[in-house]
Amino acid sequence: MSAGPPEVELTIDGVAVRVAAGTTIWEAARAAGIEIPVLCHDPRYRPVGVCRMCVVDVGGRVLAASCVRPCEPGMNVTASGPAIDAHRKVLTALLLADQPQQASQTRPEGSALTALGRRYGLEGAAERGPMGLPRGTGRPQDPSSPVIGVDHQACILCDRCVRACDEVQSNEVITRSGKGYRAKIAFDLDLPMGSSSCVSCGECMDACPTDALVNKPLAPKRRGKPLPLAPTPVLEPTPPPAQLKQVPTLCPYCGVGCSVTAHVDEQHNKVVWIDGRDSRVSDRRLCVKGRYGFDYATHPQRLTQPLIRREGSYPKGPLSSALRVREGKRPGGLVDYAEVMPHFREASWDEALDLVARRLLEIRERHGSRALAGFGSAKGSNEEAYLFQKLVRVGFGSNNVDHCTRLCHASSVAALMETIGSGAVSTTFRDIENSDVAMLVGTNATSNHPVAATFFKQAAKRGCKLLVIDPHRPQLADFAHRYVRIRPGSDVAFFNGVLHEIIRRGLYDRNFVAERTEGFERLKATVEHYPPRVAAQLCGLDEQEIVDVAVTWGSARAAICFWGMGVSQHVHGTDNARCLISLVLLTGQVGRPGTGLHPLRGQNNVQGASDAGLIPMVFPDYQSVKDPAIRGRFEAAWGTTLDPQPGLTVVEIMHAALKQEIRGMYVQGENPFVSDPNTEKVRKALAALDFLVVQDIFLTETAEFADVVLPASSFFEKTGTYTNTDRRVQIGRPVLKMPGAARLDWDIMCEIARRMGVPGFEFTRIEDVFAEFAELTESYRGLSYETLGLGGKLWPCADPEHEDGQIVLFEHEFPSGRGKFVPAEFAPPNELPSPEFPFVLTTGRLLEHWHTGTMTRRASALETIESEPYADMRPSDMEALGLGDGDEIAVTSRRGSITLKVRGSEAPGLGSIFIPFCWREAAANVLTSDALDPFGKIPEFKFSAVRVEKLRPPALADLDGAAE
């Protein structure tokens, strides 16, 4: 066993201390419980010793900054005393003399500097500063950011914001400019913060020890009409920070699952601000959505009473936004309640629930169990997902239940289940800290998983070689050892070329292949036809790029593979994932720290919703509905006979509704009208249903087709567990009271079940729902609300009382026994560009908005930062079409057309266009194809053939019409 690092002994304020060599005096003092005040230092950042507040006496000629001075053997340190305290008091007075006079608006105890002022008795002072010092004035304020107020007068140039931006978030936006008294922090080339490349993550604000960077109060909503008779929103006065309630909970957006603390004004029932919380997941880090995207929950458009469609509003059809999207018009950002609400009437809960139960039962009796289907939500909790799939299977009588995993990682899960017998990630995203190579394929992590991306960027800075493979250049390519822009849809050809070269050079792990895999010879025979020269032609590359990736990956000590929806959202998505799995198996890069397979999950609980059984082929924990023994176990637990046939998937359900094979649907927290491909076909399918019940917090585009709308609970109003992309199960806690007569989602499901006469829904506590779910699984067994605590647990967890859970899976074997090589042959996308449709459309997400925008477009800060639809194109492509930044364009596919503005960007490849799918007024899925991957049943979102045309300004078009 190797010896640990050498230790040194010293004395601090008379206390004997033993620490590892290299420990700073400040760290040693903190470990010994001795406080040394700091302003420029934070343990998360590199110490720089610029503020001199932490100086101590080590017997030298001058006092030493303890945050940067290492401990030495026999050192006698004086950390406090009259002389040192006098030094700190004068320094504090000098700094306070320049401070503005308003009190802190964002910290319960005031800023760190004002807290030191109180400590040394320096409060108060009007015209002159503390200790009679003259006050400094004249430094400017910068109000340009919608979320962060900048007051240069309050800045003490401690550089904590610079280090937070550079070292934690790795955005590298903040620096210094100016000289002397005019020196200040600057954004990019001294731009206003709101005009700079700042991504509004708030890390600098969180780091600031003064009021130089503070959270701005969020303005009330100005977009979207409220419910009839709803009060006009006002900006209520915020109570002093000390009067706010602090609630530990989670972020409701992406699969990273960041831990947060919500600061709540209970009197006005609103979140005032959100901070990152210490956790093994996010380490206090947040992105713009997590820190500033919370006020959607108190938007005036919240549904507060059940709604029933009026008899005069049949036959069903789009009522406002959906109609305008279909007609190619631009209606604005939100559903127009003034147009939609007259088609519904308010109802009591008893009337609405009785109607839902009666209509669902009538369809089941008249047309059979398989005429009903349900869409659950990856935004809801594990308990909600479990209850929803149970209701569909037990109450409806079929397995026609699915959720948005079908639209993001269904092909990844299909490939993982086929090859290793588990759809789970094999390690956590922070395990990249142990990797020397990391491959990121088809993932724009800085937009989709921004906090995870900060750890990826830090790993690159430490020397981990990032291999970024993507037709659409992500921001992480700036940190890459090698970025490879493959031709859209050529993933299989590229990775077959990499596999070929690794085998040819003998860079694969022969022992691992022999002992833990099967099918190697078949893989070898397939990739033999893809030498780098051939693969490069198919991918639009130089063959050396393929060789370099193969050598870098094949030579790695510990390599990890992350991928996103750029891999999965193809008709060949399962083949793409099979290739990545083969790459990992071939080189034995799984089952050890710093290695593994990690498809980055999209929404906050897409992993948990899948674990809980919101999938038509499997019960909870991925147990096949076709296996008689498994089915018998669930029949015994649920007290009924279950359908042995797998159900229909999301897109298949829509196809079946068009044929009137599906007659009734229950949609909980999903918005398929905007999220599903081929919007025109979805419109027809929703309109063809005999009965549709939608349970949501707002009137969505899908709700416009509903017969009954049930007002549900937002993330911030309920208790539940959520499983992030790492398999970490965490508890989300209620922060706000629900508005009006809105009810908890799980309570609504149980009420519907009871009124349908379905047994097994007599729950009175959410904890009991989790207990039933966990007991029916291997992965979650043993976990409980008591054992999860504040930090959560990774599943599997052998001893939830004492362990955090298992980080690295498959150390010795796979659930399937041996890993299986499944070779894939390259095939072109479903539809190719043509003279009529020469461009390739790719859809995706934005940093500022989430999914279909139902929540984020009602979050004031996020909507202010990014408020209108746009498409990204290469400047050279724009020039060829005579386009400039901000021009209006029409984008047309074989399925429809939308209009929006265009921006120049180097991210798309030549001949490609990128459109975020969150804009329902320019709904990208009007254009996309509903062709499916035959294995994962996932649609082709990443490749559609389109044409792009410049729109003439309306005034010119009117003149042309008049001339004719």
Salt bridges, closest charged atoms under 4 A:
GLU7 OE1 - ARG18 NH1 3.37
GLU9 OE2 - ARG18 NH2 2.06
GLU35 OE2 - ARG119 NH1 3.12
ASP42 OD1 - ARG44 NE 3.78
ASP42 OD2 - ARG160 NH2 3.58
GLU72 OE2 - ARG69 NH2 3.34
ASP85 OD1 - ARG88 NH1 3.99
ASP98 OD2 - ARG139 NH1 3.87
ASP159 OD1 - ARG176 NE 3.03
GLU167 OE2 - ARG46 NE 2.93
GLU172 OE2 - LYS461 NZ 2.96
ASP190 OD1 - LYS184 NZ 3.66
GLU203 OE2 - ARG44 NH1 3.09
ASP206 OD2 - ARG44 NH2 3.23
ASP206 OD2 - ARG284 NH2 3.00
ASP211 OD1 - ARG107 NH1 3.33
GLU236 OE1 - LYS270 NZ 3.56
ASP265 OD2 - HIS268 ND1 2.74
GLU266 OE2 - LYS245 NZ 3.80
ASP275 OD2 - HIS263 NE2 2.97
ASP283 OD2 - ARG285 NH2 3.84
ASP295 OD2 - LYS221 NZ 2.53
GLU327 OE1 - LYS329 NZ 3.27
GLU339 OE2 - ARG324 NH2 2.39
ASP350 OD1 - ARG755 NH2 2.84
GLU351 OE2 - ARG345 NH2 2.59
ASP354 OD1 - ARG755 NH1 2.72
GLU362 OE2 - ARG358 NH1 3.26
GLU362 OE1 - ARG359 NE 3.57
GLU365 OE2 - ARG364 NH2 3.49
GLU384 OE2 - LYS718 NZ 2.99
ASP402 OD2 - ARG406 NE 2.75
GLU418 OE1 - ARG578 NE 2.76
GLU433 OE2 - ARG430 NE 3.31
ASP436 OD1 - ARG557 NH2 3.98
ASP478 OD1 - ARG473 NH1 2.85
GLU501 OE2 - ARG504 NH2 2.81
GLU501 OE2 - ARG505 NE 2.68
ASP548 OD2 - ARG482 NH2 2.60
ASP575 OD1 - ARG578 NH1 2.65
ASP643 OD1 - ARG370 NH2 2.73
GLU652 OE2 - LYS937 NZ 2.95
GLU670 OE2 - LYS379 NZ 3.74
GLU670 OE1 - HIS851 NE2 3.83
GLU680 OE2 - ARG683 NH2 2.76
ASP690 OD2 - ARG663 NH1 3.14
GLU701 OE2 - ARG920 NE 3.52
ASP707 OD2 - LYS316 NZ 2.78
GLU717 OE2 - ARG302 NH1 2.69
ASP726 OD1 - HIS598 NE2 3.92
ASP745 OD1 - LYS718 NZ 3.19
ASP747 OD2 - ARG743 NH2 2.73
GLU751 OE2 - ARG754 NH2 3.02
GLU751 OE1 - ARG755 NE 3.05
ASP768 OD1 - ARG765 NH2 3.07
GLU772 OE2 - LYS390 NZ 2.81
GLU778 OE2 - ARG781 NH1 2.87
ASP799 OD2 - HIS802 ND1 3.02
ASP804 OD1 - ARG280 NH1 3.50
ASP804 OD2 - ARG728 NH2 2.66
GLU811 OE2 - HIS812 NE2 3.63
GLU831 OE1 - ARG894 NH1 3.30
GLU831 OE2 - ARG895 NH2 2.85
GLU836 OE2 - ARG947 NH1 3.58
GLU863 OE2 - ARG223 NH1 2.93
GLU863 OE1 - HIS849 NE2 3.75
GLU863 OE1 - ARG857 NE 3.57
GLU866 OE2 - ARG903 NH2 2.62
GLU868 OE2 - LYS901 NZ 3.33
ASP887 OD2 - LYS950 NZ 3.69
GLU888 OE1 - ARG330 NH1 3.18
GLU906 OE1 - ARG874 NE 3.04
GLU921 OE1 - ARG857 NH1 2.75
ASP930 OD2 - HIS655 NE2 3.00
ASP930 OD2 - LYS681 NZ 3.01
GLU940 OE1 - HIS570 ND1 2.97
GLU949 OE1 - ARG947 NE 3.43
ASP960 OD2 - ARG952 NH1 2.30
